[in-house]
Amino acid sequence: MAGEAPSQPRHRPVVWLGIGAAAGVVFGAVGFAALSSVDWSGMAGGPALEQAAKECGLNDGSAVRVKDEGRTLALETAGTDASGLRFAEVECVLEVVGAPDHVVEAMMSTRALDGRQSQEWEGFEAQWSYHPDSGMSVLLRQT
C-alpha cells in the first residue's frame, strides 16, 4: 500500500487511567501514613494540657485536676499548711505547653498581696494565686 501513511501507535486511555489510579492509591497511602504519625494533641481542640501532665508524671488527684475533656488543668502546690505539688512540677507542665519564661517568672514572684494573676500566650491562658499557707493555685486553660 504505497501512498498510505504509516500507522501511529494509539495510546490506550484505559492504560493511562489504570496508571493514574495506581499512583493515586500510592500517594493516598503515603499521605495517610504521614498524617497518622502526627501528634495532634497540641493542635486546636486536642488535650495538650492532659498530655503535658502525663509527660511530667502527674496523675489526676487532689493536687492535679483535669477538666473540660483535657482542655483545663488545675494544679495546687504545697504550702505550709497544705500538701501539693512542688513548683518544679508546675514548671514542667508550663514548659511542655510552651509557656514563655516571663509567665514562669511572674508566677514565681507572685505574693499573697498580689491577688489573682493571669497571662496568655499562643493557645493557652494561665491564672494563679499564691498564699504561703495554702501554696499556689494554678488554672491552665487551652484556648
C-alpha positions as CSV (number, residue, x, y, z in Angstrom):
1,M,0.0,0.0,0.0
2,A,2.1,2.6,-1.3
3,G,1.0,6.1,-0.6
4,E,-0.6,5.3,2.8
5,A,0.9,6.9,5.9
6,P,2.4,4.6,8.4
7,S,0.0,3.8,11.2
8,Q,0.7,5.6,14.6
9,P,0.6,3.5,17.8
10,R,-2.5,4.5,19.7
11,H,-2.4,5.3,23.3
12,R,-5.0,3.4,25.2
13,P,-7.0,5.6,27.6
14,V,-7.6,2.5,29.8
15,V,-3.9,2.1,30.4
16,W,-3.4,5.7,31.5
17,L,-6.5,5.5,33.7
18,G,-5.0,2.5,35.4
19,I,-1.7,4.1,35.9
20,G,-3.4,7.2,37.4
21,A,-5.5,5.2,39.7
22,A,-2.4,3.2,40.9
23,A,-0.5,6.5,41.5
24,G,-3.5,7.9,43.5
25,V,-3.6,4.8,45.7
26,V,0.2,5.0,46.4
27,F,0.1,8.8,47.2
28,G,-3.0,8.4,49.3
29,A,-1.5,5.6,51.4
30,V,1.7,7.6,51.9
31,G,-0.3,10.7,52.9
32,F,-2.5,8.7,55.3
33,A,0.6,7.1,56.9
34,A,2.3,10.6,57.3
35,L,-0.8,12.2,58.8
36,S,-1.4,9.2,61.1
37,S,2.0,9.6,62.7
38,V,1.4,13.3,63.6
39,D,0.8,14.0,67.3
40,W,-2.4,16.2,67.0
41,S,-2.9,16.6,70.8
42,G,-1.4,20.1,70.9
43,M,-3.4,21.4,68.0
44,A,-6.7,23.0,68.1
45,G,-9.1,21.1,70.3
46,G,-6.6,18.5,71.4
47,P,-6.0,17.6,75.0
48,A,-2.5,19.2,75.3
49,L,-2.8,20.0,79.0
50,E,-3.8,16.5,79.9
51,Q,-0.8,15.2,77.8
52,A,1.5,17.7,79.5
53,A,0.5,16.5,82.9
54,K,1.2,12.9,81.9
55,E,4.6,13.8,80.4
56,C,5.5,15.4,83.7
57,G,4.4,12.3,85.7
58,L,1.4,14.0,87.2
59,N,-1.8,12.0,87.8
60,D,-5.3,13.2,88.3
61,G,-5.9,13.7,92.0
62,S,-6.3,16.3,94.7
63,A,-3.3,18.5,93.6
64,V,-3.9,17.8,89.8
65,R,-7.3,18.0,88.3
66,V,-8.0,17.5,84.6
67,K,-11.3,19.2,83.4
68,D,-13.2,20.0,80.2
69,E,-12.1,16.9,78.4
70,G,-8.4,17.7,78.9
71,R,-8.6,21.4,77.9
72,T,-8.3,22.7,81.5
73,L,-5.8,21.7,84.2
74,A,-5.9,22.8,87.8
75,L,-2.7,22.5,89.8
76,E,-2.1,23.1,93.6
77,T,1.4,23.5,95.0
78,A,2.2,22.7,98.6
79,G,2.1,25.5,101.3
80,T,3.0,25.5,105.0
81,D,-0.5,24.1,105.9
82,A,-1.3,22.2,102.7
83,S,0.2,19.3,100.7
84,G,0.5,19.6,97.0
85,L,2.9,19.7,94.1
86,R,6.4,21.1,94.0
87,F,6.7,24.2,91.9
88,A,9.2,22.3,89.7
89,E,6.3,20.1,88.7
90,V,4.2,23.1,87.7
91,E,7.2,24.4,85.8
92,C,7.4,21.1,83.9
93,V,3.8,21.4,82.7
94,L,4.4,25.1,81.7
95,E,7.5,24.1,79.7
96,V,5.7,21.3,77.9
97,V,2.9,23.6,76.7
98,G,5.4,26.3,75.6
99,A,4.8,29.0,78.3
100,P,7.1,31.9,77.8
101,D,9.8,32.4,80.5
102,H,8.1,35.6,81.6
103,V,5.0,33.7,82.7
104,V,7.0,31.3,84.9
105,E,8.9,34.3,86.4
106,A,5.6,36.1,87.1
107,M,4.3,33.0,88.9
108,M,7.5,32.6,90.9
109,S,7.4,36.3,92.1
110,T,3.7,36.4,93.0
111,R,3.0,37.4,96.6
112,A,-0.2,36.8,98.6
113,L,-0.9,40.6,98.4
114,D,-0.9,40.4,94.5
115,G,-4.2,38.6,94.3
116,R,-5.2,36.5,91.3
117,Q,-2.9,37.0,88.3
118,S,-3.3,35.9,84.7
119,Q,-1.3,35.7,81.5
120,E,-2.0,34.4,78.0
121,W,0.2,33.0,75.3
122,E,-0.5,31.3,72.0
123,G,-3.2,28.8,72.6
124,F,-3.2,29.0,76.4
125,E,-4.3,31.0,79.4
126,A,-2.9,30.8,82.9
127,Q,-4.5,32.1,86.1
128,W,-2.9,31.8,89.5
129,S,-2.8,33.0,93.1
130,Y,-0.4,32.3,95.9
131,H,-0.5,32.2,99.7
132,P,2.3,30.8,101.8
133,D,-0.1,28.8,103.9
134,S,-2.1,27.2,101.1
135,G,0.5,27.3,98.3
136,M,-0.1,28.3,94.7
137,S,-3.3,27.6,92.9
138,V,-2.8,27.4,89.1
139,L,-5.5,27.1,86.5
140,L,-4.3,26.5,82.9
141,R,-6.8,26.6,80.0
142,Q,-6.3,25.7,76.4
143,T,-8.0,28.5,74.3
